[in-house]
Each structure stands twice: as structure tokens, then as C-alpha cells.
């Protein structure tokens, strides 16, 4: 029989999930409208109308769920208030002439109250206590650390039960601990600049089982033609598809903490948690860009920019050429919306001066400019918007050693950059048995992901060549 506290935690978790669904539906609708505005359209397509209606229905469902949960919580809170009053009455002592009153022992009274999570932003803002408990449980079999970790796992089961059953079965011995969700949220802003490309990808939840993701790729389309005359055969072209298989990959890193650091160090756990999560985020992004055969650089169709003395006006039409190639490859399915470049290339572009400006302007870019810089409006990953409407993603994971010292520029359609990641808690921390010979304990951070740019041939587009050699001073 669940306690009132458990019922409250379950209801609050469901309410938080409903609030997240409502926020996600609102954000998706805004993105659809923003894309139409960016493309200068006053009317939505039939597909976009359907998506807007679906998001509206999802928001309405979330609102109804929140209302029901709030009504349920009112009843549970009232029940807990009654129990607290009964508890207070039971603690009240009375003396009689026959026998002096005796207070009930502290540990003999059942108490019900609101309890914070074992690891929460108020008591463990950076996750240092969590990492310390993981290490101390393995080093010393610390009963206090064991109890806190066990309580944390139970809290995770209440709030994310289905996910824990899939991913953390057998964690009674703390072999694979889920990082507290608020820490993942806390470090997301800190690591945003480490995975700017991944942050704008079309994300999907990674399937619960298997080491491959399979999607269908249409390789032969159906056909439509004009009928020659009445009662004559119409065009028939049989569709055909091939299976696109995407491997699930594991990004992982490890850090050995010395026994001295665990016992006597200050702030060591903060550094470990921060660095492992930063490296994990950076690795996922870098893999998407530079991995052989399947990475962005490997699959993109190339536009060469050869120039011994490059300038911004000379690079300008090359960007449009790359965009044109991608639009032709994708047809009318998806519009390119981002251009990705290394920080040195963006800063070099921003440093250029001249007397010319684009012939065609947009509503968001002044007529005398080829683009504008965005500081915080679009988030830390998006740094500007060009006169062709492409948002600029500045990503330090873009390689700078192509052809010697050259970097690359990519023109992409975010809807065709597919990224699958573990839902809810993509990062885990686990502690291995202490290395007795070195007085150390090994912490491992890992997660699973899959990605593809391969649904369409010649997607995406890139610019390479001597014109992108390292600019002097940058």
C-alpha cells in the first residue's frame, strides 16, 4: 500500500511530465510558425496545418491532465494534513493523578511530511555529494552512502519507472547508477557550446533494445504523367525502398579518483562531474561531424572554394552555391536552415569590411549587411543570420586540419539531421572496484546514441578548399 508521500511524489512526477508535454507542444507549434515566417510565407502548408492541429490537441490533453492531477493532489494534501494533525494530537501529553504521562519515543511515532529528493539542487547543486557517495560506497562500503544511493534509485523508479526497468535493472549493487536528472539539466547549458550541431538536430528517443536503428529509404519513387487520351493506360511506376541501417554507438569516458581525493579532497567531485559531462556532450557532436563514412563531412556533397587570398565577398557566392546544391538534392521536401562553421571562420567573416551589400535583402537583415550577429536571442549555439536566411551555427568541433590547415563550412537542413539519444537520462555514472595497487576508484560516464544524414543522397552540402585555409590572426 503506497504511503501518502509516495502518492504525492507520483502525482507531482506525472504533473511535471504533463507540463513538459504542454511546453513541448507549444515550442513545436512556434517553430512551425517561425519557419513559415522565415520563408516569407503567410499561409501554412497542409502538412504544417495538420502538425499545428496535432500540437494544439496535445496541449489541450496536457492541460486536462494537469487539471485532473491538481484536483487529485488537493485531496491527497488534505489527507496528509489530517494525518499530521492526528500525529500532533498523539504527541500531546496529559498528566493524571494516578499516573504521570509518558511521551512516545521519537522512533515510535509514524511521521508523514514532504521530503526533498535525496540529491537535489538545494543540498547538492553540482553533484559532488552524488559522486562522493558513489566512490565511498565502493571504497569503504559506507552504510550512509549505501542508504542515500538506494533511496535515490527508489526515487528514480517512482518518477521514471519504465525507463529504469529498461536501463537500470540490477542496480541494487550500484553497478550502473542513473545521474540525477537535475544535474543533466544543470550541465546542459554549460555543455551547449560543446554540442551546438547536435542541439539543433531532429532528435528522436533511442529504441529500448538493440544496437541498430532501421528506417526505410525510398530509392524508386512512384510516377505521375499526363494521360495520352481517354481510356488509355495511366502512368505506373512501382515504388521501391531499401533499408537504411544505423548503428547505435556508445560514447564513454572514465576518470580515476584517488583515495586521498575521496577522503580529504575538496571540490574534486565537482571537477569530475563537470568534465565527464562536457567530454560526453562534445564527443557526440564531434562524432556527428567527423566520423568516417557516416559523419557530416564524409557524406556531404562538396563545393570547392579555391583562393590564395580569400575575402568575405568572394566566399559569399560559394555559400549560396552550396545552399543551391542542397536544395536541388532535397527537392521540395525540406529547406536548408543552418550553415555550420568553425569559430575562427565566423569571426573572420565578422571582421571583414567592404562597400558592397547583397542585391536581395530580407526582413531581418539590414540592406547594407550580408548578415547580422545574434548574441542571446537564439541560444549560445546560433551566432548569426545570413542574408539568405540561414542561421549560423558556430561549432568548435568542425575540423581545421583538412588539406593541411583548412576548415570546412556546412549547409544543412536540420530536419534531415536525425539523432537518436536515450530518453530522460542519456548519461550514467558507474564506479568500479577500487584499484588497490594505486589507491584509486574508477568512474565511468557513458551513453548510447545513433545518427544519420543518409535519408537523401547528397545531403548535406559542404564547402572546402584553399580559400578556407587558416586566416591570419584567427
FENGI-V231012 format. One record per residue. N is the residue number from 1. RES is the residue in one letter. OMEGA is omega in whole degrees, -180 to 180 (* if undefined). Layout:
# FENGI-V231012
n/res/omega
N/RES/OMEGA
N/RES/OMEGA
This chain:
# FENGI-V231012
n/res/omega
1/X/-178
2/X/176
3/X/178
4/X/178
5/X/178
6/X/178
7/X/180
8/X/-180
9/X/179
10/X/-180
11/X/180
12/X/177
13/X/178
14/X/179
15/X/178
16/X/178
17/X/179
18/X/177
19/X/178
20/X/177
21/X/179
22/X/180
23/X/-180
24/X/178
25/X/179
26/X/-179
27/X/180
28/X/179
29/X/179
30/X/180
31/X/178
32/X/179
33/X/180
34/X/179
35/X/178
36/X/179
37/X/180
38/X/180
39/X/176
40/X/-179
41/X/176
42/X/180
43/X/176
44/X/175
45/X/179
46/X/179
47/X/180
48/X/176
49/X/180
50/X/179
51/X/178
52/X/179
53/X/179
54/X/178
55/X/178
56/X/178
57/X/179
58/X/179
59/X/179
60/X/178
61/X/179
62/X/178
63/X/180
64/X/179
65/X/-180
66/X/180
67/X/179
68/X/-179
69/X/179
70/X/178
71/X/178
72/X/-179
73/X/178
74/X/180
75/X/-178
76/X/177
77/X/179
78/X/179
79/X/179
80/X/178
81/X/178
82/X/-180
83/X/178
84/X/178
85/X/177
86/X/179
87/X/179
88/X/179
89/X/-179
90/X/180
91/X/-179
92/X/-179
93/X/178
94/X/176
95/X/174
96/X/-179
97/X/-175
98/X/-171
99/X/177
100/X/-179
101/X/177
102/X/179
103/X/175
104/X/179
105/X/-177
106/X/-177
107/X/178
108/X/-178
109/X/176
110/X/-178
111/X/178
112/X/180
113/X/179
114/X/-179
115/X/176
116/X/174
117/X/-180
118/X/175
119/X/-177
120/X/-176
121/X/-179
122/X/-176
123/X/-176
124/X/-169
125/X/-175
126/X/178
127/X/-177
128/X/179
129/X/179
130/X/-179
131/X/179
132/X/179
133/X/178
134/X/-178
135/X/-176
136/X/178
137/X/-179
138/X/-178
139/X/-169
140/X/-174
141/X/-174
142/X/-179
143/X/180
144/X/178
145/X/178
146/X/-179
147/X/180
148/X/179
149/X/178
150/X/178
151/X/178
152/X/180
153/X/179
154/X/177
155/X/178
156/X/179
157/X/180
158/X/-173
159/X/-178
160/X/-173
161/X/-177
162/X/-179
163/X/-180
164/X/179
165/X/-178
166/X/-165
167/X/-172
168/X/179
169/X/180
170/X/-178
171/X/178
172/X/177
173/X/178
174/X/179
175/X/179
176/X/-172
177/X/176
178/X/176
179/X/177
180/X/-171
181/X/-177
182/X/177
183/X/175
184/X/178
185/X/-179
186/X/-175
187/X/178
188/X/177
189/X/-178
190/X/-177
191/X/-176
192/X/180
193/X/179
194/X/178
195/X/-178
196/X/179
197/X/-180
198/X/-177
199/X/179
200/X/-180
201/X/176
202/X/-170
203/X/178
204/X/174
205/X/179
206/X/177
207/X/-174
208/X/-175
209/X/173
210/X/-180
211/X/176
212/X/172
213/X/-178
214/X/175
215/X/-179
216/X/179
217/X/-179
218/X/-179
219/X/174
220/X/-177
221/X/173
222/X/-177
223/X/175
224/X/179
225/X/177
226/X/176
227/X/-176
228/X/178
229/X/-179
230/X/176
231/X/174
232/X/-175
233/X/177
234/X/-177
235/X/174
236/X/175
237/X/-177
238/X/178
239/X/176
240/X/179
241/X/174
242/X/-179
243/X/176
244/X/-177
245/X/-178
246/X/-178
247/X/171
248/X/-177
249/X/180
250/X/172
251/X/-174
252/X/175
253/X/-178
254/X/180
255/X/177
256/X/177
257/X/179
258/X/177
259/X/179
260/X/180
261/X/180
262/X/-175
263/X/-170
264/X/-176
265/X/177
266/X/178
267/X/-178
268/X/-178
269/X/178
270/X/-178
271/X/-179
272/X/-179
273/X/-178
274/X/-174
275/X/-180
276/X/-180
277/X/176
278/X/-178
279/X/179
280/X/-179
281/X/-179
282/X/-178
283/X/178
284/X/-179
285/X/-179
286/X/178
287/X/180
288/X/-177
289/X/-166
290/X/-176
291/X/-180
292/X/175
293/X/-173
294/X/-177
295/X/-178
296/X/-179
297/X/-176
298/X/-173
299/X/-174
300/X/172
301/X/-169
302/X/168
303/X/-175
304/X/174
305/X/-178
306/X/-177
307/X/179
308/X/-179
309/X/-172
310/X/174
311/X/180
312/X/179
313/X/179
314/X/178
315/X/-172
316/X/-179
317/X/179
318/X/177
319/X/179
320/X/177
321/X/179
322/X/177
323/X/180
324/X/179
325/X/-179
326/X/178
327/X/179
328/X/-180
329/X/-177
330/X/-178
331/X/179
332/X/-175
333/X/-174
334/X/176
335/X/172
336/X/-179
337/X/179
338/X/167
339/X/-173
340/X/-179
341/X/178
342/X/179
343/X/-179
344/X/180
345/X/179
346/X/-180
347/X/175
348/X/178
349/X/-179
350/X/-178
351/X/-177
352/X/177
353/X/-180
354/X/-178
355/X/-177
356/X/174
357/X/-175
358/X/176
359/X/-178
360/X/180
361/X/175
362/X/-176
363/X/-174
364/X/-176
365/X/178
366/X/-174
367/X/-177
368/X/-176
369/X/173
370/X/180
371/X/177
372/X/176
373/X/174
374/X/-176
375/X/-177
376/X/-174
377/X/-174
378/X/-178
379/X/-173
380/X/-178
381/X/-178
382/X/-172
383/X/-178
384/X/176
385/X/-179
386/X/-177
387/X/176
388/X/177
389/X/-180
390/X/173
391/X/-178
392/X/173
393/X/177
394/X/-172
395/X/-179
396/X/177
397/X/175
398/X/-177
399/X/179
400/X/-178
401/X/178
402/X/-180
403/X/-180
404/X/-178
405/X/-174
406/X/169
407/X/-179
408/X/175
409/X/-178
410/X/171
411/X/-171
412/X/170
413/X/-171
414/X/-180
415/X/178
416/X/167
417/X/-173
418/X/-179
419/X/176
420/X/177
421/X/177
422/X/178
423/X/173
424/X/-175
425/X/-176
426/X/-176
427/X/177
428/X/172
429/X/176
430/X/179
431/X/176
432/X/-178
433/X/-178
434/X/174
435/X/-172
436/X/-175
437/X/-179
438/X/-179
439/X/-179
440/X/175
441/X/-173
442/X/174
443/X/-177
444/X/177
445/X/-179
446/X/177
447/X/-177
448/X/178
449/X/175
450/X/-179
451/X/173
452/X/168
453/X/-163
454/X/179
455/X/179
456/X/177
457/X/180
458/X/172
459/X/-3
460/X/-177
461/X/179
462/X/178
463/X/177
464/X/175
465/X/-177
466/X/178
467/X/179
468/X/174
469/X/-177
470/X/179
471/X/-179
472/X/177
473/X/-178
474/X/*
